Amino acid sequence: MTGATPLDPKYVSLLWAGPEQAGDIARLHAELFSPAWSEESVRALLDHPASTAFMAMVGGSPKTCIGFVMAQLAADEAEILSIGVAKDWQRKGVGKRLVEGVARAAQRAEAKKLFLEVAADNDAAMELYRRTGFLGTGLRRGYYARSGGDAVDAVTLALKL
């Protein structure tokens, strides 16, 4: 998405996301991931009281969703379930802002650690998580199925809040 908004993170705002934003998040999720989450599954997650989510938005009115993060809280832990940034906006600090935003929300909810898992071959995401302070906690062998190829390991990471 280039449109009239310069590809500059200073034009990006983070907004809380609720069930009414499920369509926007599901559309972006479908552009970024296969298999994609359905609008119904995103809505169910966002409607759950233990969930928290943010959208990265640009533009005037209406604003365009260029990123999202969805997480769930349980006791004193939180887990990022999905995070994505539109391809034109990747490597511009949007993902970092989303991670930092959800980490602050989890900390306010008294979580002590924030967990996530990432495909071992996703170098850009691995670098983002390292830069934001996540440390490796484990490995799930062959966790992510790849069409036409071998399954990829999932690396589990945690951030102390």
trRosetta pair geometry for C-beta under 8 A, 3 or more apart (Angstrom, degrees):
i j d omega theta_ij theta_ji phi_ij phi_ji
1 5 8.0 16 134 55 98 111
1 58 7.6 156 113 61 128 128
1 64 5.8 -168 180 139 158 149
1 66 6.0 -123 52 -102 134 102
1 86 5.4 -9 13 155 104 159
1 88 5.4 -151 43 42 49 139
1 89 7.3 -7 53 -30 94 106
2 5 7.7 -166 170 64 38 67
2 7 6.4 -47 -124 -52 76 106
2 88 5.8 -136 -63 -158 73 155
3 59 6.7 -7 105 -93 153 115
3 64 7.1 146 -1 -3 157 157
4 59 7.6 92 61 -121 91 87
5 11 5.3 173 -170 140 109 153
5 58 4.7 145 138 157 167 120
5 59 5.2 -100 -42 -78 137 65
5 64 7.8 -155 16 36 143 121
6 11 6.4 137 61 -12 79 146
7 88 6.0 -116 -110 156 128 98
7 89 6.5 -155 -149 -97 94 63
7 92 6.3 -121 162 -99 91 160
8 11 5.4 83 77 1 85 103
8 92 7.6 -144 -130 -174 21 129
9 12 5.1 -46 -157 17 57 122
9 92 5.2 175 -52 144 102 96
9 93 4.4 -21 -79 69 163 118
9 94 6.1 -156 -113 -63 103 72
9 97 7.2 160 -165 -24 123 139
11 58 5.3 54 125 -136 102 101
12 56 5.2 -7 -170 -173 117 101
12 57 6.9 137 -157 66 63 38
12 58 5.5 -44 -97 -74 64 92
12 66 6.9 -93 -118 60 110 129
12 67 7.8 22 -155 25 132 123
12 89 7.7 108 -85 -153 135 134
12 94 5.8 -140 -141 -108 170 96
12 97 6.9 140 110 58 131 162
13 56 7.5 153 76 -155 34 53
13 57 5.2 -30 65 64 84 93
13 58 7.7 149 17 -82 73 43
13 63 7.7 -65 50 -142 111 152
14 54 5.0 -1 -172 -178 103 127
14 55 7.2 156 -152 77 55 40
14 56 5.9 -30 -95 -97 69 62
14 57 7.6 151 -99 15 19 83
14 97 6.1 -152 -55 147 126 112
14 98 7.0 170 -113 -94 120 59
14 101 5.0 -150 -179 -93 161 158
15 54 6.6 147 74 -157 35 73
15 55 5.3 -20 62 59 90 90
15 57 5.6 16 3 -3 117 129
16 52 7.8 -70 -141 -163 93 78
16 53 7.2 94 -169 81 58 61
16 54 6.2 -54 -106 -102 35 67
17 21 4.3 -101 -153 68 92 147
17 25 6.4 81 -174 -54 152 131
17 46 6.2 -82 125 -128 92 130
17 53 4.0 -62 64 109 109 107
17 54 5.9 160 -4 -122 98 10
17 55 4.6 101 -69 -26 117 98
17 68 6.6 17 -30 -138 163 104
17 70 7.6 -72 75 -89 133 85
18 21 6.0 102 54 10 49 98
18 46 5.7 130 -174 163 32 116
18 47 7.9 72 -179 -84 75 54
18 53 7.6 168 -69 59 28 110
19 22 5.6 -10 -167 -32 51 114
19 43 4.9 61 -152 -154 90 78
19 46 4.6 167 -78 100 54 111
19 47 4.5 41 -77 -70 128 87
21 24 5.1 -50 -171 40 76 115
21 25 5.8 72 133 -20 89 104
21 46 7.0 -163 60 -145 86 166
21 53 7.7 -163 77 108 128 129
21 55 6.0 -122 176 -37 150 143
21 65 7.4 131 -170 -83 109 142
22 25 5.9 -63 -147 43 31 107
22 26 5.8 30 159 -20 69 111
22 39 5.1 100 135 -168 105 76
22 40 7.8 74 160 -79 144 15
22 42 4.2 149 -151 102 89 105
22 43 3.7 -15 -90 -71 166 77
22 46 5.8 -146 -76 25 93 140
23 26 5.8 -56 -140 38 26 110
23 27 6.3 30 159 -22 63 105
23 39 5.3 14 -96 -131 58 126
24 27 5.9 -54 -151 31 27 112
24 28 6.7 18 156 -9 62 107
24 55 6.7 26 110 -127 130 149
24 65 4.2 116 166 -7 118 150
24 68 7.9 148 115 -67 91 131
25 28 6.0 -60 -151 41 32 105
25 29 6.0 37 151 -24 68 109
25 42 5.1 174 90 -167 117 147
25 46 7.7 142 29 -52 154 136
25 53 7.4 -20 -92 173 156 143
25 55 6.7 -115 -76 -93 95 109
25 65 6.7 -107 -73 170 51 158
25 68 4.7 92 -126 -102 98 168
25 70 7.2 82 -171 -51 149 121
26 29 5.4 -51 -141 36 31 117
26 30 6.4 36 156 -23 64 103
26 36 7.1 97 -169 156 71 113
26 37 6.1 -111 -120 95 81 83
26 38 6.3 2 -142 162 132 25
26 39 4.0 -107 4 -85 170 64
26 41 7.9 122 -104 57 114 80
26 42 4.7 -140 -64 5 94 147
27 30 5.9 -55 -153 32 28 111
27 31 6.9 28 149 -19 61 103
27 65 7.7 115 66 67 107 127
28 31 5.6 -52 -154 32 39 113
28 32 6.4 18 155 -7 68 114
28 65 5.6 -110 -36 114 138 112
28 66 7.6 158 -119 -141 141 17
28 67 7.4 -164 168 -97 156 19
28 68 6.2 138 78 -1 139 117
28 84 6.0 165 136 99 104 125
28 86 6.3 -81 -141 -72 110 85
29 32 6.1 -75 -149 46 29 102
29 33 5.6 -35 179 34 71 113
29 36 5.0 127 123 -156 91 96
29 37 5.1 -34 141 39 156 92
29 42 6.9 -172 0 -75 151 132
29 68 7.4 -52 -59 53 89 137
29 82 6.7 19 -118 158 117 145
29 84 6.1 150 -102 21 57 154
30 33 7.3 -72 -106 56 19 72
30 36 3.8 34 -100 -135 63 168
31 86 7.0 10 100 -121 144 74
31 87 7.6 -115 146 -17 115 101
32 36 7.9 110 59 -106 64 100
32 84 4.3 146 77 -155 169 137
32 85 7.9 111 -103 52 146 33
32 86 7.7 -114 -65 -101 114 38
32 87 7.6 179 -98 -50 86 82
33 36 5.2 130 83 -96 87 65
33 37 7.5 29 80 -6 134 77
33 82 7.7 -72 -25 -148 161 120
33 84 6.8 -106 -27 -85 107 142
34 147 7.2 -41 119 -6 127 124
37 41 4.7 -118 -172 83 95 123
37 42 5.3 111 123 -55 123 89
37 82 6.8 -98 -15 -47 141 170
38 41 4.7 95 54 6 82 98
38 42 7.0 -146 94 -2 44 85
39 42 5.7 -56 -148 39 33 111
39 43 6.1 35 153 -22 67 107
40 43 5.7 -53 -145 36 29 113
40 44 6.4 31 155 -21 63 104
41 44 5.7 -48 -145 34 33 112
41 45 6.5 34 154 -18 63 104
42 45 5.8 -57 -152 37 31 110
42 46 6.2 23 155 -13 67 111
42 70 7.4 -131 -142 -77 82 159
43 46 5.9 -61 -143 43 29 106
43 47 5.9 28 157 -22 66 113
44 47 5.8 -59 -143 38 26 112
44 48 6.8 41 153 -38 60 98
45 48 5.8 -47 -160 10 33 116
45 51 5.4 132 162 -108 70 155
45 53 7.7 89 120 -52 104 134
45 70 5.9 46 132 178 137 139
45 72 7.4 -96 -161 -68 96 109
45 81 6.9 -136 -153 79 145 159
46 51 5.8 -134 -118 112 28 146
46 53 5.6 -54 -110 14 94 144
46 70 7.1 -84 -74 -128 81 118
47 51 7.6 48 51 37 26 137
48 51 4.4 89 71 -13 94 112
48 72 7.1 -7 97 -118 136 107
50 72 5.3 45 121 -164 100 85
50 73 4.9 -139 -173 60 83 75
50 74 6.3 40 -173 -72 143 66
51 70 6.7 -15 -166 -170 111 89
51 71 7.0 150 -154 85 62 45
51 72 5.2 -37 -97 -99 66 73
51 73 7.6 -171 -84 11 18 79
52 70 7.8 163 87 -154 43 47
52 71 5.3 -17 63 67 86 94
52 72 7.7 162 19 -94 69 26
52 73 6.6 49 -6 -24 109 108
52 78 7.8 -27 35 -145 120 129
52 102 6.4 147 106 -138 112 84
52 105 4.9 -178 160 137 154 141
52 106 7.2 -162 49 -67 146 69
52 109 7.4 -146 -38 -29 145 147
53 68 6.6 0 -175 -173 105 97
53 69 6.5 -178 -147 91 63 54
53 70 4.4 -7 -104 -107 109 70
53 71 7.0 168 -80 22 58 64
53 102 7.8 -5 -120 -101 30 112
54 68 6.9 172 89 -149 52 53
54 69 5.3 11 50 48 90 94
54 98 5.9 -175 82 -138 119 78
54 101 4.9 6 -18 116 171 139
54 102 6.2 -135 8 -63 117 85
54 105 7.7 -178 -42 -20 114 146
55 65 5.0 -60 -170 -128 123 103
55 67 6.9 146 -166 85 51 56
55 68 5.1 -18 -107 -99 67 82
56 65 7.1 100 69 -160 55 59
56 66 5.2 -68 101 71 101 82
56 67 3.4 20 32 54 123 106
56 68 7.0 -129 13 -59 78 38
56 85 7.0 6 42 -117 146 88
56 89 7.5 175 112 145 138 156
56 94 5.0 81 -169 -165 170 108
56 97 6.7 100 -100 86 120 120
56 98 6.0 -75 -44 -69 114 106
57 63 4.1 33 178 154 119 134
57 64 6.7 146 -154 69 69 38
57 65 6.0 -38 -97 -95 75 49
57 66 6.9 142 -113 15 21 85
58 63 6.4 151 72 -162 23 88
58 64 5.6 -27 64 59 78 92
58 66 5.5 23 4 -11 110 133
58 89 8.0 -170 -19 -92 140 138
59 62 7.2 31 108 106 127 45
59 63 4.8 156 67 -131 93 51
59 64 4.8 73 2 6 138 92
60 63 7.2 -150 87 -78 18 63
65 68 6.6 15 -179 -54 118 101
66 85 6.6 23 144 -159 78 70
66 86 4.4 -78 -156 12 73 123
66 88 7.7 -77 -147 69 117 94
66 89 4.7 80 166 -12 124 160
66 94 6.5 -80 114 -150 108 159
67 83 7.8 11 -176 -176 94 76
67 84 6.4 -162 -142 100 63 52
67 85 4.1 -5 -103 -108 110 71
67 86 6.5 -104 -59 -1 68 76
67 89 6.4 -111 -46 100 109 141
67 94 4.8 174 -33 153 157 122
67 95 6.8 -144 -145 -78 141 55
67 98 5.5 -122 143 -58 125 139
68 82 7.4 14 105 111 104 95
68 83 6.9 -157 97 -138 57 47
68 84 5.9 10 50 52 84 82
68 98 7.2 99 141 -137 12 140
69 80 6.2 -51 -168 -140 102 108
69 82 7.4 -177 -146 96 42 52
69 83 4.3 6 -109 -109 81 94
69 98 4.1 147 -28 170 125 111
69 99 6.8 170 -102 -74 155 43
69 101 7.0 147 46 72 138 105
69 102 4.8 -108 120 -39 137 138
70 80 7.4 110 77 -161 46 62
70 81 5.0 -49 101 60 95 104
70 82 5.0 16 44 53 106 86
70 83 7.4 -161 23 -70 60 57
71 78 5.4 33 164 173 126 106
71 79 6.1 172 -155 86 82 40
71 80 4.8 -46 -93 -99 98 49
71 81 6.1 166 -107 2 34 82
71 102 5.0 123 -9 -170 140 129
71 105 7.6 146 59 83 133 121
71 106 6.6 -65 128 -69 152 114
71 114 7.5 -32 -144 -147 145 103
72 78 6.9 174 88 -153 38 67
72 79 5.6 -10 56 56 84 90
72 81 6.0 54 -6 -38 99 121
73 77 7.4 162 -154 92 55 45
73 78 4.8 -27 -100 -100 69 88
73 106 6.3 176 -94 -127 104 80
73 109 5.2 -59 -123 126 159 151
73 111 5.9 -119 -133 -65 99 121
74 77 5.7 -16 69 68 80 90
74 78 7.6 150 22 -93 62 39
74 79 7.6 2 15 1 105 104
76 110 6.2 -70 -121 131 79 85
76 111 5.7 139 180 -134 47 43
76 112 4.6 25 155 0 110 102
76 113 7.6 66 128 20 82 76
77 111 5.7 76 -140 -149 11 100
77 112 6.8 -41 -79 49 58 79
77 113 5.4 -15 -121 66 83 89
77 114 7.7 157 -167 -91 64 30
77 115 6.5 12 -178 -4 111 112
78 102 7.6 -173 144 156 140 96
78 106 3.7 -96 3 -132 162 129
78 109 7.1 99 -70 70 125 126
78 111 4.1 -17 -18 -127 103 167
78 113 7.4 -168 35 97 69 48
78 114 4.8 -20 75 -111 101 74
78 115 7.1 175 91 23 47 71
78 161 7.9 53 26 -35 116 146
79 114 7.2 158 -92 -165 28 57
79 115 4.6 -26 -107 70 82 95
79 116 6.5 144 -165 -81 68 52
80 83 5.6 -11 176 -33 126 114
80 99 7.4 -30 -83 -119 153 78
80 102 6.3 93 -94 114 100 154
80 114 6.7 49 -26 172 93 102
80 115 7.3 -152 20 94 71 46
80 116 4.0 -10 54 -91 107 114
83 95 6.7 93 150 -143 121 90
83 98 5.9 145 -151 121 114 136
83 99 7.0 28 -137 -72 161 80
83 116 7.6 -17 1 -137 122 145
85 89 5.1 -117 169 93 103 102
85 90 5.1 137 97 -85 116 69
85 94 4.8 131 -131 93 132 122
85 95 4.9 -92 -28 -62 138 89
85 98 7.3 -157 -70 -3 102 143
86 89 4.7 63 67 20 88 109
86 90 7.4 -139 91 -34 41 79
87 90 5.8 -34 -149 -3 35 117
89 92 5.4 -92 -171 38 59 129
89 94 4.9 21 152 -2 114 153
90 94 7.5 -86 -98 45 31 114
90 95 7.1 31 -133 -27 66 120
90 124 6.8 20 177 166 122 153
91 124 6.7 -83 -68 -149 98 123
93 96 5.1 -55 -156 41 58 118
93 97 6.1 61 148 -24 80 101
94 97 5.8 -55 -152 35 32 111
94 98 6.5 32 151 -19 65 105
95 98 5.6 -54 -149 35 34 112
95 99 6.3 32 154 -17 67 104
95 125 7.7 -125 -174 -114 155 69
95 128 5.1 -38 115 -142 131 153
96 99 5.8 -53 -147 37 31 109
96 100 6.2 27 156 -15 65 109
96 128 6.2 -140 -72 -153 76 98
96 131 6.9 -51 -106 101 117 123
96 132 6.1 -180 -136 -72 80 115
97 100 5.8 -56 -142 42 30 109
97 101 6.1 34 156 -24 65 108
98 101 5.7 -54 -146 34 28 113
98 102 6.5 18 160 -10 64 106
99 102 6.3 -61 -147 41 28 101
99 103 6.1 30 154 -22 64 111
99 128 6.9 157 -21 154 149 109
99 129 7.4 -170 -124 -101 156 62
99 132 5.0 -29 117 -134 143 172
100 103 5.5 -54 -143 37 30 115
100 104 6.4 33 157 -20 64 103
100 132 6.7 -137 -64 -137 79 121
101 104 5.9 -54 -151 33 29 109
101 105 6.5 26 152 -16 63 106
102 105 5.5 -51 -146 38 38 113
102 106 6.2 40 153 -21 67 104
102 114 7.3 125 118 -144 96 142
103 106 5.7 -53 -146 37 30 111
103 107 6.3 33 153 -21 64 106
103 114 5.4 -90 -112 -22 80 163
103 132 7.6 -170 -34 169 151 123
103 159 6.3 -54 -118 106 124 145
103 161 6.3 -174 -173 -108 88 104
104 107 5.6 -54 -147 36 31 113
104 108 6.4 33 154 -20 64 104
105 108 5.7 -52 -149 35 31 112
105 109 6.5 24 152 -12 63 108
106 109 5.7 -62 -151 43 33 108
106 111 4.0 -44 168 42 92 139
106 114 5.2 114 81 -86 166 108
106 161 6.1 -130 104 -88 105 157
107 110 7.6 48 179 -76 34 16
107 111 6.3 -81 -80 57 33 83
107 161 4.4 -162 -90 178 94 126
111 114 6.4 79 126 -70 136 73
111 161 5.7 69 100 27 83 156
112 160 7.1 -27 159 -150 72 69
112 161 5.9 -169 -170 49 23 99
113 158 5.0 -8 -175 -170 120 112
113 159 6.7 149 -160 73 65 47
113 160 5.8 -36 -102 -104 80 48
113 161 6.2 -161 -87 1 23 92
114 134 8.0 -85 89 -98 95 97
114 158 6.9 147 75 -158 45 59
114 159 4.5 -14 58 56 99 102
114 161 5.9 89 -19 -53 96 111
115 137 7.4 -57 -127 31 101 149
115 156 6.7 -9 -167 -173 105 95
115 157 7.0 153 -154 84 56 50
115 158 5.0 -23 -97 -100 73 79
115 159 7.9 -162 -71 20 31 70
116 129 7.0 -136 68 -114 129 135
116 134 7.2 -50 41 -126 106 149
116 156 7.6 173 92 -150 36 56
116 157 5.5 -14 63 60 81 96
117 140 6.8 4 -150 16 143 125
117 143 7.3 -67 158 122 141 162
117 154 4.4 24 171 171 121 117
117 155 6.6 162 -155 77 69 40
117 156 4.9 -33 -96 -96 90 65
117 157 7.1 156 -97 14 36 76
118 122 5.4 -111 169 61 101 128
118 125 4.9 -164 -153 120 137 129
118 126 6.1 176 109 -74 143 70
118 129 6.5 -148 -15 -17 152 150
118 154 6.9 142 65 -156 24 71
118 155 5.5 -25 63 59 80 93
118 157 6.7 6 8 0 107 122
119 122 4.4 93 68 -16 92 108
119 125 7.6 80 46 53 77 139
119 143 8.0 -150 -105 77 68 103
119 144 4.9 -31 -103 9 105 162
119 152 4.8 35 -158 115 103 135
119 153 7.5 121 -157 80 54 46
119 154 6.3 -49 -94 -102 43 63
119 155 7.7 38 135 13 8 85
120 126 7.8 44 -151 -72 37 134
120 139 7.6 31 -74 -137 125 101
120 152 5.7 -157 40 172 89 95
120 153 4.2 30 -15 73 135 94
120 154 7.0 -134 -31 -95 83 12
120 155 5.2 110 -88 -31 75 104
121 152 5.2 -84 6 -143 113 138
122 125 4.1 5 133 31 118 117
122 126 6.1 141 93 -24 71 88
123 126 5.6 -56 -143 37 31 113
123 127 6.3 31 158 -20 66 105
124 127 5.9 -56 -153 35 29 111
124 128 6.6 32 150 -20 63 105
125 128 5.5 -51 -149 34 36 115
125 129 6.3 30 156 -15 68 105
126 129 6.0 -58 -148 39 29 107
126 130 6.4 31 153 -20 64 107
126 155 7.1 46 -107 56 106 149
127 130 5.7 -53 -146 36 31 112
127 131 6.3 31 156 -19 65 107
128 131 5.9 -61 -151 38 28 110
128 132 6.4 11 157 -7 65 111
129 132 5.9 -62 -143 44 32 102
129 134 4.0 -38 171 40 95 138
129 157 5.4 44 166 130 143 170
129 159 8.0 -128 -164 -58 86 111
130 133 8.0 88 178 -35 27 11
130 134 6.5 -78 -78 59 31 84
132 159 6.8 -34 122 -103 95 141
133 159 5.3 83 98 -134 96 100
133 160 7.6 -93 146 41 119 72
134 157 4.0 40 166 162 124 124
134 158 6.5 148 -151 70 80 20
134 159 4.7 -59 -90 -64 69 90
135 157 6.5 154 73 -155 26 79
135 158 6.1 -31 61 62 78 74
135 159 7.6 134 11 -88 71 46
136 139 7.9 8 -172 -55 115 82
136 155 6.1 -61 -123 -177 100 107
136 156 7.2 94 -160 78 61 56
136 157 5.8 -48 -96 -101 42 73
137 156 4.8 -66 68 108 94 100
137 157 6.3 147 7 -119 92 18
137 158 4.8 54 -39 -6 135 109
138 155 7.7 160 88 -162 46 47
138 156 4.2 7 59 45 89 122
139 153 5.6 -8 -170 180 100 126
139 154 7.1 151 -160 80 49 53
139 155 5.9 -21 -105 -108 73 58
139 156 7.0 -136 -64 12 25 85
140 143 4.0 56 111 -60 113 131
140 153 6.4 156 78 -164 51 70
140 154 4.1 -2 54 55 108 103
140 156 6.8 81 -18 -36 97 103
141 153 5.3 -33 -118 -108 42 97
142 150 7.8 -85 -117 167 88 84
142 151 3.8 60 -156 99 75 134
142 152 7.5 110 -125 53 33 15
142 153 6.6 -7 -30 -83 31 59
143 151 6.9 152 42 168 25 114
143 152 7.2 -51 57 90 71 59
143 153 6.2 63 14 -155 95 34
143 154 3.6 -38 56 -8 151 111
144 151 6.1 155 78 -166 46 76
144 152 4.4 -22 66 61 108 93
144 153 7.6 -14 21 65 92 9
144 154 6.0 119 -26 -64 95 91
145 151 5.3 -40 -100 -106 48 93
146 149 4.1 -32 105 69 121 103
146 150 6.6 22 46 73 118 35
146 151 6.4 171 9 -105 83 33
146 152 5.9 70 -35 -17 119 101
